[in-house]
């Protein structure tokens, strides 16, 4: 049985429309729902069932799984038979999986920036029509999930490279326009970045343009606790305090047996906001910033979680320097997020791709990457001292 999360603001909420997701409703003033995502491989049925039940017991009201291939869709059939949670499926790069999984879940999430990986010549509008038809035929809601690390490339090219906000807004708006035109209203939108200040800007701008659309809030690749919780709370405080936000996810880098901690963190943040407690943006006062994606079923090597912790420990000496290090665990957001960092580690199944300011430096075994990273970090610190 999930724990209900009561509305957490006394000021008016945005007048969003209601969207039903299984046995809960978001939007229209309904309680803000807490979500999470499985970190297990979807094909590991027993482990995934166990984690869904753990997340549900922790208070997650919607739980997401990744499905990118037929074997994962087949596993989902067995998983569905064993759990009662509201499930949402992340289609990742293969939108055609929708017809296989929609009968088994309550919501479908797709990323506009990933609709180009299959059937490249087919217009994205045709793919969204297909998704809306499948969702409508199977009593599913949809989330249009726009991520900074994987923005629609055709839109990104239309804006100043320094402006990461506008292409994301344009992407979300164009998909909302089409879904509305198709008469499909049972959807919400998320606009996520690893920078809480950008998350605030993105959601403020979108809410002003489309105040009726429910918003799923989250800081993607927030990193490890406690820093990742702080980043997320800062964004949620600002947005929920303005009546923006209908459902949330706290995305933390955690080992599988602690995945429920991100649900607890979400509930704790909502409770603190309800009490009027505020950290304020000053809680992030510069210095070293480690971005790491949440442990989820897209991670290609679970050693990524340990590596993220080792990077944090190794870099303690550099806390006072304004340097961003990204430690990414999969191909979905890894390339984009590591391009934007001063130093980026994109973790593949057997090696770690190292980048410096977006420039590839090489691929190294997991057990060799830390001293190489330290050398690059020391060079950056030296350059900052010289320029300062």
C-alpha beads as a LAMMPS data file, in Angstrom:
LAMMPS data file: protein, C-alpha beads

388 atoms
387 bonds

1 atom types
1 bond types

-500.0 500.0 xlo xhi
-500.0 500.0 ylo yhi
-500.0 500.0 zlo zhi

Masses

1 110.0

Atoms # bond

1 1 1 0.000 0.000 0.000
2 1 1 1.477 3.347 -1.010
3 1 1 1.681 6.192 1.463
4 1 1 -0.454 9.171 0.393
5 1 1 1.352 12.479 0.029
6 1 1 -0.883 15.402 0.908
7 1 1 -0.854 18.729 -0.963
8 1 1 2.161 20.661 0.227
9 1 1 1.388 24.296 -0.494
10 1 1 -1.010 26.756 1.025
11 1 1 -0.818 29.184 -1.896
12 1 1 -2.829 28.416 -5.057
13 1 1 -1.595 25.620 -7.307
14 1 1 -1.483 26.096 -11.068
15 1 1 -4.911 25.231 -12.525
16 1 1 -3.672 22.180 -14.413
17 1 1 -6.043 19.622 -15.858
18 1 1 -6.356 16.200 -14.269
19 1 1 -4.478 13.199 -15.656
20 1 1 -5.332 9.716 -14.420
21 1 1 -2.430 7.270 -13.935
22 1 1 -3.834 3.954 -12.821
23 1 1 -5.429 4.448 -9.412
24 1 1 -4.111 7.981 -8.835
25 1 1 -4.726 11.353 -10.455
26 1 1 -2.228 14.169 -10.898
27 1 1 -3.102 17.765 -11.677
28 1 1 -6.235 19.771 -10.868
29 1 1 -5.070 20.281 -7.278
30 1 1 -4.620 16.574 -6.523
31 1 1 -1.890 15.613 -4.013
32 1 1 1.598 15.805 -5.475
33 1 1 2.541 12.221 -6.391
34 1 1 6.014 10.811 -5.732
35 1 1 7.569 8.644 -8.444
36 1 1 10.678 6.509 -8.797
37 1 1 12.418 4.225 -11.293
38 1 1 13.712 0.692 -11.000
39 1 1 17.483 0.277 -11.111
40 1 1 17.307 -3.447 -11.828
41 1 1 17.523 -4.905 -15.309
42 1 1 13.963 -5.352 -16.540
43 1 1 14.860 -8.848 -17.745
44 1 1 15.770 -9.819 -14.164
45 1 1 12.156 -10.473 -13.235
46 1 1 12.609 -11.490 -9.595
47 1 1 14.872 -8.557 -8.759
48 1 1 12.596 -6.095 -10.541
49 1 1 9.480 -7.365 -8.779
50 1 1 11.259 -7.095 -5.442
51 1 1 12.381 -3.553 -6.162
52 1 1 8.948 -2.430 -7.329
53 1 1 7.478 -3.727 -4.093
54 1 1 10.201 -1.996 -2.060
55 1 1 9.630 1.325 -3.850
56 1 1 5.879 1.014 -3.424
57 1 1 6.322 0.306 0.291
58 1 1 8.548 3.388 0.576
59 1 1 5.739 5.538 -0.837
60 1 1 6.248 5.603 -4.613
61 1 1 2.885 6.048 -6.342
62 1 1 4.181 5.544 -9.885
63 1 1 7.191 3.346 -10.719
64 1 1 9.032 3.419 -14.033
65 1 1 10.829 0.639 -15.893
66 1 1 12.896 0.802 -19.060
67 1 1 11.910 -1.229 -22.123
68 1 1 13.985 -0.957 -25.272
69 1 1 13.819 -4.453 -26.734
70 1 1 11.518 -7.442 -27.075
71 1 1 13.116 -9.440 -24.256
72 1 1 12.359 -6.602 -21.822
73 1 1 8.766 -6.356 -23.046
74 1 1 8.370 -10.087 -22.527
75 1 1 9.758 -9.822 -18.999
76 1 1 7.301 -7.034 -18.260
77 1 1 4.435 -9.473 -18.824
78 1 1 5.657 -11.608 -15.924
79 1 1 6.403 -8.552 -13.773
80 1 1 2.907 -7.158 -14.266
81 1 1 1.365 -10.387 -13.020
82 1 1 3.229 -10.076 -9.715
83 1 1 2.863 -6.400 -8.747
84 1 1 0.005 -4.014 -8.038
85 1 1 1.911 -0.732 -8.444
86 1 1 1.114 1.883 -11.062
87 1 1 3.758 1.243 -13.707
88 1 1 5.111 3.553 -16.359
89 1 1 7.380 2.374 -19.132
90 1 1 10.346 4.339 -20.457
91 1 1 10.503 3.659 -24.197
92 1 1 14.090 4.926 -24.446
93 1 1 15.127 4.803 -28.113
94 1 1 12.553 2.351 -29.482
95 1 1 9.116 3.942 -29.688
96 1 1 7.727 0.839 -31.442
97 1 1 7.834 -1.034 -28.140
98 1 1 4.713 0.903 -27.127
99 1 1 2.276 -1.587 -28.646
100 1 1 3.914 -4.456 -26.730
101 1 1 3.938 -2.775 -23.332
102 1 1 0.912 -0.459 -23.251
103 1 1 -1.515 -3.241 -22.224
104 1 1 0.688 -3.874 -19.177
105 1 1 1.242 -0.366 -17.779
106 1 1 -0.591 2.772 -16.702
107 1 1 1.636 5.330 -18.424
108 1 1 4.078 5.619 -21.320
109 1 1 7.032 7.984 -21.192
110 1 1 8.813 9.019 -24.365
111 1 1 11.638 11.481 -25.005
112 1 1 11.124 13.722 -28.066
113 1 1 14.878 13.704 -28.649
114 1 1 14.886 9.908 -29.038
115 1 1 12.157 9.546 -31.643
116 1 1 14.812 9.790 -34.360
117 1 1 16.684 6.590 -33.581
118 1 1 14.286 4.290 -35.455
119 1 1 12.702 4.906 -38.853
120 1 1 14.761 8.034 -39.287
121 1 1 12.894 9.222 -42.379
122 1 1 9.464 9.022 -40.779
123 1 1 8.278 12.412 -39.421
124 1 1 8.188 12.626 -35.638
125 1 1 4.566 13.703 -35.895
126 1 1 3.617 10.288 -37.299
127 1 1 5.403 8.588 -34.419
128 1 1 3.554 10.678 -31.847
129 1 1 0.238 9.901 -33.564
130 1 1 1.079 6.225 -33.202
131 1 1 1.951 6.646 -29.507
132 1 1 -1.230 8.603 -28.783
133 1 1 -3.321 5.961 -30.547
134 1 1 -1.662 3.121 -28.621
135 1 1 -2.010 4.956 -25.296
136 1 1 -5.638 5.824 -25.949
137 1 1 -6.505 2.258 -26.912
138 1 1 -4.923 0.870 -23.735
139 1 1 -6.100 3.332 -21.066
140 1 1 -2.603 4.797 -20.651
141 1 1 -1.421 8.271 -19.810
142 1 1 1.654 9.742 -21.546
143 1 1 4.602 11.754 -20.273
144 1 1 6.484 13.877 -22.758
145 1 1 9.933 13.780 -21.157
146 1 1 12.319 16.466 -22.431
147 1 1 15.915 16.147 -21.176
148 1 1 18.808 18.574 -21.524
149 1 1 21.181 15.737 -22.400
150 1 1 19.143 14.560 -25.393
151 1 1 17.363 17.515 -26.990
152 1 1 15.866 17.103 -30.453
153 1 1 18.932 17.912 -32.630
154 1 1 16.899 19.710 -35.284
155 1 1 15.635 22.149 -32.652
156 1 1 18.961 22.598 -30.881
157 1 1 20.482 23.836 -34.146
158 1 1 17.907 26.638 -34.394
159 1 1 19.044 28.425 -31.232
160 1 1 22.183 30.012 -29.851
161 1 1 24.457 27.215 -28.555
162 1 1 24.565 29.034 -25.202
163 1 1 20.774 28.849 -24.918
164 1 1 19.851 25.384 -23.678
165 1 1 16.446 26.492 -22.375
166 1 1 14.645 27.612 -25.550
167 1 1 15.042 24.410 -27.609
168 1 1 13.695 22.367 -24.713
169 1 1 10.670 24.646 -24.355
170 1 1 10.074 24.554 -28.096
171 1 1 10.296 20.765 -28.118
172 1 1 7.761 20.398 -25.315
173 1 1 5.420 22.961 -26.850
174 1 1 5.404 21.339 -30.288
175 1 1 4.568 17.930 -28.808
176 1 1 1.825 19.387 -26.625
177 1 1 0.351 21.170 -29.641
178 1 1 0.228 17.935 -31.618
179 1 1 -1.236 15.860 -28.782
180 1 1 -3.924 18.500 -28.239
181 1 1 -4.635 18.587 -31.970
182 1 1 -5.062 14.809 -31.888
183 1 1 -7.531 15.153 -29.036
184 1 1 -5.255 13.312 -26.598
185 1 1 -5.325 15.291 -23.339
186 1 1 -4.186 12.642 -20.865
187 1 1 -0.556 13.665 -20.702
188 1 1 1.949 15.521 -18.572
189 1 1 5.324 17.075 -19.386
190 1 1 8.749 17.060 -17.764
191 1 1 11.648 19.407 -18.523
192 1 1 14.784 18.224 -16.767
193 1 1 18.349 19.448 -16.438
194 1 1 21.128 18.674 -13.981
195 1 1 21.308 22.371 -12.997
196 1 1 18.525 23.266 -10.531
197 1 1 18.550 26.895 -11.682
198 1 1 17.779 25.761 -15.235
199 1 1 15.088 23.381 -13.993
200 1 1 13.430 26.354 -12.309
201 1 1 13.647 28.492 -15.471
202 1 1 12.396 25.708 -17.728
203 1 1 9.339 24.924 -15.666
204 1 1 8.506 28.551 -14.944
205 1 1 8.575 29.410 -18.644
206 1 1 6.587 26.373 -19.680
207 1 1 3.986 26.867 -16.940
208 1 1 3.480 30.463 -18.072
209 1 1 2.928 29.319 -21.666
210 1 1 0.836 26.208 -20.943
211 1 1 -0.624 26.553 -17.431
212 1 1 -3.123 23.718 -17.951
213 1 1 -0.514 20.998 -18.562
214 1 1 0.490 19.014 -15.452
215 1 1 4.211 19.090 -14.781
216 1 1 6.449 16.274 -13.581
217 1 1 9.347 17.909 -11.706
218 1 1 12.868 16.563 -11.375
219 1 1 16.545 17.463 -11.432
220 1 1 18.124 14.854 -13.658
221 1 1 21.540 13.483 -12.753
222 1 1 21.292 15.218 -9.375
223 1 1 24.024 12.921 -8.070
224 1 1 24.640 11.266 -4.734
225 1 1 23.089 12.224 -1.408
226 1 1 23.233 14.555 0.355
227 1 1 24.264 16.919 -2.454
228 1 1 21.769 15.475 -4.921
229 1 1 18.935 15.948 -2.445
230 1 1 19.965 19.556 -1.857
231 1 1 19.999 20.348 -5.599
232 1 1 16.577 18.797 -6.018
233 1 1 15.078 20.506 -2.997
234 1 1 16.213 23.929 -4.186
235 1 1 14.382 23.450 -7.491
236 1 1 11.259 22.009 -5.859
237 1 1 11.093 24.775 -3.254
238 1 1 11.112 27.473 -5.910
239 1 1 8.615 25.778 -8.222
240 1 1 6.142 24.228 -5.792
241 1 1 6.249 27.471 -3.841
242 1 1 4.870 29.145 -6.978
243 1 1 2.155 26.526 -7.462
244 1 1 4.102 24.715 -10.204
245 1 1 4.383 20.930 -10.155
246 1 1 1.973 18.001 -9.954
247 1 1 4.281 15.006 -9.505
248 1 1 7.954 14.651 -8.590
249 1 1 10.921 12.347 -8.825
250 1 1 14.169 12.651 -6.896
251 1 1 16.938 11.155 -9.080
252 1 1 19.836 9.930 -6.945
253 1 1 22.869 7.766 -7.613
254 1 1 22.345 4.892 -5.186
255 1 1 23.079 1.171 -4.953
256 1 1 20.096 -1.053 -5.738
257 1 1 19.375 -1.939 -2.112
258 1 1 18.981 1.746 -1.216
259 1 1 16.743 2.763 -4.124
260 1 1 13.870 3.501 -1.756
261 1 1 15.924 6.352 -0.292
262 1 1 15.035 8.568 -3.250
263 1 1 11.331 8.056 -2.516
264 1 1 11.914 8.935 1.135
265 1 1 13.862 12.014 0.040
266 1 1 10.968 13.138 -2.154
267 1 1 8.448 12.751 0.662
268 1 1 10.779 14.552 3.081
269 1 1 11.216 17.465 0.659
270 1 1 7.451 17.820 0.212
271 1 1 6.970 17.682 3.980
272 1 1 9.602 20.382 4.541
273 1 1 8.008 22.636 1.921
274 1 1 4.601 22.110 3.547
275 1 1 6.069 23.284 6.847
276 1 1 7.447 26.409 5.227
277 1 1 11.055 25.297 5.634
278 1 1 13.387 26.658 2.954
279 1 1 17.026 26.059 2.086
280 1 1 17.112 28.754 -0.592
281 1 1 19.463 28.902 -3.555
282 1 1 22.329 29.920 -1.256
283 1 1 22.586 26.288 -0.175
284 1 1 24.573 25.770 -3.378
285 1 1 27.369 28.293 -3.017
286 1 1 29.675 27.263 -5.833
287 1 1 32.662 24.964 -5.727
288 1 1 33.064 21.472 -7.136
289 1 1 29.903 20.111 -8.727
290 1 1 29.606 16.365 -9.322
291 1 1 26.765 15.358 -11.629
292 1 1 25.856 11.684 -11.716
293 1 1 22.785 10.059 -13.192
294 1 1 20.359 8.049 -11.091
295 1 1 20.991 4.363 -10.793
296 1 1 18.372 2.917 -13.129
297 1 1 17.831 -0.027 -15.443
298 1 1 19.556 1.832 -18.285
299 1 1 22.932 1.664 -16.491
300 1 1 25.252 -0.495 -18.600
301 1 1 27.584 -1.549 -15.777
302 1 1 26.602 -1.434 -12.121
303 1 1 30.226 -0.573 -11.296
304 1 1 29.174 2.944 -12.335
305 1 1 27.558 3.506 -8.931
306 1 1 30.763 2.585 -7.086
307 1 1 32.802 4.716 -9.478
308 1 1 30.634 7.769 -8.776
309 1 1 31.276 7.355 -5.048
310 1 1 35.019 6.881 -5.664
311 1 1 35.093 10.071 -7.745
312 1 1 33.430 11.977 -4.907
313 1 1 35.969 10.667 -2.394
314 1 1 38.946 11.258 -4.669
315 1 1 37.944 14.869 -5.406
316 1 1 37.447 16.004 -1.802
317 1 1 40.613 18.092 -2.059
318 1 1 39.125 20.148 -4.913
319 1 1 35.890 21.266 -3.230
320 1 1 36.656 24.996 -3.446
321 1 1 37.084 25.060 -7.235
322 1 1 34.215 25.815 -9.630
323 1 1 34.610 22.663 -11.705
324 1 1 31.887 20.311 -12.915
325 1 1 32.529 16.578 -13.216
326 1 1 29.848 14.380 -14.814
327 1 1 29.746 10.638 -14.113
328 1 1 27.154 9.103 -16.422
329 1 1 26.039 5.486 -16.510
330 1 1 24.361 4.976 -19.890
331 1 1 24.152 5.997 -23.524
332 1 1 20.833 7.830 -23.135
333 1 1 22.105 11.006 -21.463
334 1 1 25.800 10.205 -21.138
335 1 1 27.080 11.797 -24.353
336 1 1 25.193 15.067 -23.930
337 1 1 25.820 15.621 -20.232
338 1 1 29.537 14.805 -20.453
339 1 1 29.906 17.278 -23.324
340 1 1 28.712 20.075 -21.043
341 1 1 30.981 19.220 -18.096
342 1 1 34.592 20.292 -17.472
343 1 1 35.437 16.611 -17.074
344 1 1 33.059 13.868 -18.138
345 1 1 33.029 10.126 -17.534
346 1 1 30.583 8.215 -19.699
347 1 1 30.491 4.630 -18.452
348 1 1 30.124 1.878 -21.052
349 1 1 29.807 -1.843 -20.233
350 1 1 33.567 -2.519 -20.136
351 1 1 35.296 0.866 -20.145
352 1 1 34.893 4.530 -19.242
353 1 1 34.964 7.261 -21.887
354 1 1 36.784 10.325 -20.563
355 1 1 36.127 13.812 -21.921
356 1 1 37.535 17.215 -21.105
357 1 1 35.288 20.116 -22.030
358 1 1 33.482 17.846 -24.472
359 1 1 36.696 16.686 -26.176
360 1 1 37.252 12.887 -26.003
361 1 1 40.493 11.929 -24.270
362 1 1 40.164 8.166 -24.566
363 1 1 38.487 5.067 -23.170
364 1 1 39.940 3.405 -20.071
365 1 1 39.201 0.336 -17.901
366 1 1 37.179 0.996 -14.759
367 1 1 40.149 0.091 -12.560
368 1 1 42.440 2.612 -14.292
369 1 1 40.259 5.693 -14.708
370 1 1 40.647 7.388 -11.299
371 1 1 44.354 8.364 -11.494
372 1 1 43.851 9.538 -15.070
373 1 1 40.894 11.649 -13.970
374 1 1 42.946 13.101 -11.112
375 1 1 45.689 14.144 -13.518
376 1 1 43.150 16.008 -15.657
377 1 1 41.541 17.572 -12.596
378 1 1 44.910 18.790 -11.323
379 1 1 45.564 20.402 -14.712
380 1 1 42.240 22.235 -14.540
381 1 1 42.988 23.449 -11.012
382 1 1 46.431 24.638 -12.114
383 1 1 44.903 26.531 -15.022
384 1 1 42.383 28.183 -12.711
385 1 1 45.142 29.261 -10.318
386 1 1 47.113 30.778 -13.171
387 1 1 44.124 32.619 -14.578
388 1 1 42.944 33.754 -11.124

Bonds

1 1 1 2
2 1 2 3
3 1 3 4
4 1 4 5
5 1 5 6
6 1 6 7
7 1 7 8
8 1 8 9
9 1 9 10
10 1 10 11
11 1 11 12
12 1 12 13
13 1 13 14
14 1 14 15
15 1 15 16
16 1 16 17
17 1 17 18
18 1 18 19
19 1 19 20
20 1 20 21
21 1 21 22
22 1 22 23
23 1 23 24
24 1 24 25
25 1 25 26
26 1 26 27
27 1 27 28
28 1 28 29
29 1 29 30
30 1 30 31
31 1 31 32
32 1 32 33
33 1 33 34
34 1 34 35
35 1 35 36
36 1 36 37
37 1 37 38
38 1 38 39
39 1 39 40
40 1 40 41
41 1 41 42
42 1 42 43
43 1 43 44
44 1 44 45
45 1 45 46
46 1 46 47
47 1 47 48
48 1 48 49
49 1 49 50
50 1 50 51
51 1 51 52
52 1 52 53
53 1 53 54
54 1 54 55
55 1 55 56
56 1 56 57
57 1 57 58
58 1 58 59
59 1 59 60
60 1 60 61
61 1 61 62
62 1 62 63
63 1 63 64
64 1 64 65
65 1 65 66
66 1 66 67
67 1 67 68
68 1 68 69
69 1 69 70
70 1 70 71
71 1 71 72
72 1 72 73
73 1 73 74
74 1 74 75
75 1 75 76
76 1 76 77
77 1 77 78
78 1 78 79
79 1 79 80
80 1 80 81
81 1 81 82
82 1 82 83
83 1 83 84
84 1 84 85
85 1 85 86
86 1 86 87
87 1 87 88
88 1 88 89
89 1 89 90
90 1 90 91
91 1 91 92
92 1 92 93
93 1 93 94
94 1 94 95
95 1 95 96
96 1 96 97
97 1 97 98
98 1 98 99
99 1 99 100
100 1 100 101
101 1 101 102
102 1 102 103
103 1 103 104
104 1 104 105
105 1 105 106
106 1 106 107
107 1 107 108
108 1 108 109
109 1 109 110
110 1 110 111
111 1 111 112
112 1 112 113
113 1 113 114
114 1 114 115
115 1 115 116
116 1 116 117
117 1 117 118
118 1 118 119
119 1 119 120
120 1 120 121
121 1 121 122
122 1 122 123
123 1 123 124
124 1 124 125
125 1 125 126
126 1 126 127
127 1 127 128
128 1 128 129
129 1 129 130
130 1 130 131
131 1 131 132
132 1 132 133
133 1 133 134
134 1 134 135
135 1 135 136
136 1 136 137
137 1 137 138
138 1 138 139
139 1 139 140
140 1 140 141
141 1 141 142
142 1 142 143
143 1 143 144
144 1 144 145
145 1 145 146
146 1 146 147
147 1 147 148
148 1 148 149
149 1 149 150
150 1 150 151
151 1 151 152
152 1 152 153
153 1 153 154
154 1 154 155
155 1 155 156
156 1 156 157
157 1 157 158
158 1 158 159
159 1 159 160
160 1 160 161
161 1 161 162
162 1 162 163
163 1 163 164
164 1 164 165
165 1 165 166
166 1 166 167
167 1 167 168
168 1 168 169
169 1 169 170
170 1 170 171
171 1 171 172
172 1 172 173
173 1 173 174
174 1 174 175
175 1 175 176
176 1 176 177
177 1 177 178
178 1 178 179
179 1 179 180
180 1 180 181
181 1 181 182
182 1 182 183
183 1 183 184
184 1 184 185
185 1 185 186
186 1 186 187
187 1 187 188
188 1 188 189
189 1 189 190
190 1 190 191
191 1 191 192
192 1 192 193
193 1 193 194
194 1 194 195
195 1 195 196
196 1 196 197
197 1 197 198
198 1 198 199
199 1 199 200
200 1 200 201
201 1 201 202
202 1 202 203
203 1 203 204
204 1 204 205
205 1 205 206
206 1 206 207
207 1 207 208
208 1 208 209
209 1 209 210
210 1 210 211
211 1 211 212
212 1 212 213
213 1 213 214
214 1 214 215
215 1 215 216
216 1 216 217
217 1 217 218
218 1 218 219
219 1 219 220
220 1 220 221
221 1 221 222
222 1 222 223
223 1 223 224
224 1 224 225
225 1 225 226
226 1 226 227
227 1 227 228
228 1 228 229
229 1 229 230
230 1 230 231
231 1 231 232
232 1 232 233
233 1 233 234
234 1 234 235
235 1 235 236
236 1 236 237
237 1 237 238
238 1 238 239
239 1 239 240
240 1 240 241
241 1 241 242
242 1 242 243
243 1 243 244
244 1 244 245
245 1 245 246
246 1 246 247
247 1 247 248
248 1 248 249
249 1 249 250
250 1 250 251
251 1 251 252
252 1 252 253
253 1 253 254
254 1 254 255
255 1 255 256
256 1 256 257
257 1 257 258
258 1 258 259
259 1 259 260
260 1 260 261
261 1 261 262
262 1 262 263
263 1 263 264
264 1 264 265
265 1 265 266
266 1 266 267
267 1 267 268
268 1 268 269
269 1 269 270
270 1 270 271
271 1 271 272
272 1 272 273
273 1 273 274
274 1 274 275
275 1 275 276
276 1 276 277
277 1 277 278
278 1 278 279
279 1 279 280
280 1 280 281
281 1 281 282
282 1 282 283
283 1 283 284
284 1 284 285
285 1 285 286
286 1 286 287
287 1 287 288
288 1 288 289
289 1 289 290
290 1 290 291
291 1 291 292
292 1 292 293
293 1 293 294
294 1 294 295
295 1 295 296
296 1 296 297
297 1 297 298
298 1 298 299
299 1 299 300
300 1 300 301
301 1 301 302
302 1 302 303
303 1 303 304
304 1 304 305
305 1 305 306
306 1 306 307
307 1 307 308
308 1 308 309
309 1 309 310
310 1 310 311
311 1 311 312
312 1 312 313
313 1 313 314
314 1 314 315
315 1 315 316
316 1 316 317
317 1 317 318
318 1 318 319
319 1 319 320
320 1 320 321
321 1 321 322
322 1 322 323
323 1 323 324
324 1 324 325
325 1 325 326
326 1 326 327
327 1 327 328
328 1 328 329
329 1 329 330
330 1 330 331
331 1 331 332
332 1 332 333
333 1 333 334
334 1 334 335
335 1 335 336
336 1 336 337
337 1 337 338
338 1 338 339
339 1 339 340
340 1 340 341
341 1 341 342
342 1 342 343
343 1 343 344
344 1 344 345
345 1 345 346
346 1 346 347
347 1 347 348
348 1 348 349
349 1 349 350
350 1 350 351
351 1 351 352
352 1 352 353
353 1 353 354
354 1 354 355
355 1 355 356
356 1 356 357
357 1 357 358
358 1 358 359
359 1 359 360
360 1 360 361
361 1 361 362
362 1 362 363
363 1 363 364
364 1 364 365
365 1 365 366
366 1 366 367
367 1 367 368
368 1 368 369
369 1 369 370
370 1 370 371
371 1 371 372
372 1 372 373
373 1 373 374
374 1 374 375
375 1 375 376
376 1 376 377
377 1 377 378
378 1 378 379
379 1 379 380
380 1 380 381
381 1 381 382
382 1 382 383
383 1 383 384
384 1 384 385
385 1 385 386
386 1 386 387
387 1 387 388
